[in-house]
């Protein structure tokens, strides 16, 4: 890969346009809105289609293994450049993002039909797409970080879209508390929670980047991969792993991995189309994509410097999160919450793949597996979210136990959800089967002691996933209609299928799940060569020529896990031959149920330890800064005033007069006037001023003596 | 160029006497604006074409790039303020006096940017300060404004006294009021005079610190910014503060390395205190001007980070570049924010945060430009505030290889910056997501929105393409450092 900036041709311009056009479209939305609501809606969708078509136009070159790299100077003196890097893996990601976004935009026309202030909605959606593509197509960490911040902002704006916080938009069960911490949140609260939690990750990311930049002198992926000197410099300072982990911290926040995973389930307070786009298919994958960029760089530059610790950390976080979130999905009552926990869990799988990549003989094994799962998950999870949105619209409830028996009245949704759920559960010949198998296979071949525990965690998750996938399908579509639905019928509200503008997008994605599943081995082989050419050409990693290879141990685990998980789900929720509530009526299972339902108590713990104390401190500070200074001194506590003002007098007499000059003398006169205007405050200011001088003098003395 | 400003100021005063009632209201504003823009032009011409260059080695001024950089920054801010004031001052009246005072302040700031002599520093300092006391109290029927003015004046006079004393101590040690000569003398300072040097240093920090809004010399700021007309608050936080930084750079960066004192750690401590206190206090505010005042204090803390790490620069003087760069970006952003407050205060009586609810619909242009300014202040990419903070914090990380606290300073800075988004975003949320008490579109003051759009464009354009300003700041810093080492080789 040569570094010379390529000429600006249509080919090199395309990656720029892919992210620029949605941003431009977003900015134009308020103007187009003046021409009418319909024009605005179609304009927004058209913009996302245009971006998707441009993304597709990059596919032929990418499938041929070509890398498009275009770079312009940005701040030459800092060696900061701006550029796009459309290598095969980025092009693939860009197409996943673009086409799923487009389908969700179409879906939004139907889903958001009756909402007001849609200009804001379309603005944020397109602005989000632009920023997401900026992340994917950047050729350096800094520009990627720009997109990173941008998607965070859009996510905040869209989770809190229903900013009037009506009761029906709350997430969680009202009245449910854990240790006195309420577990139901308003949309604005959920938005703020998401924003602050991901921000913690962003700070970590930024600190890592700054250290990397100060040592390497560049943010450029290709520079970092080519010139590996920085890695040994960092390692010499003992900072190589910390910097890697700090950057990974950004991914933990954005992709909702443990310990920053708590925001995603509550982010479900946003419109379902938003959940599908941002919190299932794209933004939460940004963390995985960041690892797809940073992983190879650290792997190739840090080889022989003990960099495996970094990959161990990724793998462990991923595997643990996969297990943690999957267990919570087993007991969730809201359909979107099941999907949210499931998303966190499945991203954990992808992270496991990215981490395992650095722990096996051939980096591409884990890397391709992680990326394959990203692809298949993006498709089936977006389909499931959109289906869930259609269900919530039709049944006017978000609780699964208030649905039931919908398979006849909403046949298309049923089939689509069933196909997508089969993908999620890893039923053979569906997309998730192959990709999960690849991750399991890679984990099995890890050559460190972590291999066994990681495999156990991943296998346990397979079985749990199968259980909650079919539990969800069963609760929603099988059995008899619930009381809630019967009541709706009585009020003349007939449950019927979603309009075509809504079901078509998720039906398409459900079909894609099957298509990828049927061509799984071929797809994985193609992905291997695509990712392989990215790794070889951009990151200069050697990739072994390897076609599709079935790992029979992994296969056995997958199928056994599927059987063990799916069977009880079938029995309790689909066939309904047994009552699940009898299971948790007492004893160990009941305690376990409560533990899972209360989110392992992690959420409550965070509120107790971080949120409430901060609020208390904040209130206290307000008193100190505002009421403290002004009210206390304006006569309420006269004694302190007198003390302060006598010091003030002393200052007037001894210091101000001492600096006798015209200005200061005038100041003394004025200060007497001022004292009549407001008692004490000004003197206190002067007093603090003098104390400040004394502190500085003392500091100089202290530090000076230390130095000599 | 100071000639133009002074001339214009006098012209305004004469015009006041001559002109009729109607043109009296706005004409002084236009004259002031024209004079400031002409001065910027003149400075740029002298830089581009050496034929028109000012005398290079005047004993009390140094015509160098640092001076040019800061004078352009303060003049750009002054121009924004003057332009915004044209419409704003109509509501107060006495436009001629207002604009004349504004121009005198501008003269003081420009002189301060170029001053290379201790005596000149004092003179320019007073020239800059005195008109601002009057401007702060310009709404003379408003008790808040008068109170703010008096408080500011007392503290300002006090700090002037402190400064004068400090500089006389430096004169005592160095035997010369010229900074370059003083540097040579200070190198050979006898160790037994060190206590005096320490006292001088502390008093200098306090004296400059008042205008630079360094904690604990910041107490007057929230009251003054809240009480002053918002346009004047813009001038105080964005221009006079920057001029104070300019002169602080000249005195500290050039002089202090030759004193055997651990001064950079002091600045590091002050930086941490300033940015943390500023941000924490800002979070608790319910009035936007007060919030912006504390935010302005916090921003000064970031600039101090650059000052603290400037001695540990490696190849490029990143710390100093960051100081210059952030002076520019913060100047424009904070001025824009205060001008937006001015625009809102013309239409709404109250300035507490509740009254900003739903402003996005009621005053869309004002709300949007205020959003840009606030996001810039929070350091959200790709606005220009991100870049200057990036440079400042990179400099601190780089310094981490020499002094242990360098990296921590960067971490604290980043944490503070992230924290600050909390209260900036809160205002934005108010404007766009919350329902107002009364709805209905308000007519936006055209004169002010024009200025706001211009400022927002500067913030966005220099954010998307920051290279020229970075280059300028880098060249200016390099020139200052090479000059100072040439003046006094070790």
Interface residues (C-beta under 8 A of the other chain):
Chain A: X73 X74 X75 X76 X77 X78 X120 X145 X146 X149 X150 X153 X156 X160 X163 X164 X188 X195 X196 X199 X202 X203 X206 X207 X210 X211 X213 X214 X618 X621 X622 X625 X626 X656 X659 X661 X663 X664 X666 X667 X670 X671 X673 X674 X677 X678 X681 X682 X684 X685 X686 X688 X689 X691 X692 X693 X695 X696 X697 X699 X700 X701 X703 X704 X706 X707 X708
Chain B: X126 X146 X147 X150 X151 X153 X154 X155 X157 X158 X159 X160 X161 X162 X164 X165 X198 X199 X201 X202 X203 X205 X206 X209 X210 X215 X216 X217 X219 X220 X223 X260 X261 X262 X263 X265 X266 X269 X270 X280 X281 X283 X284 X285 X286 X316 X380 X381 X382 X387 X390 X391 X393 X394 X397 X398 X400 X407 X410 X411 X414 X415 X418 X421 X422 X425 X429 X432 X433 X434 X435 X465 X466 X467 X470 X471 X474
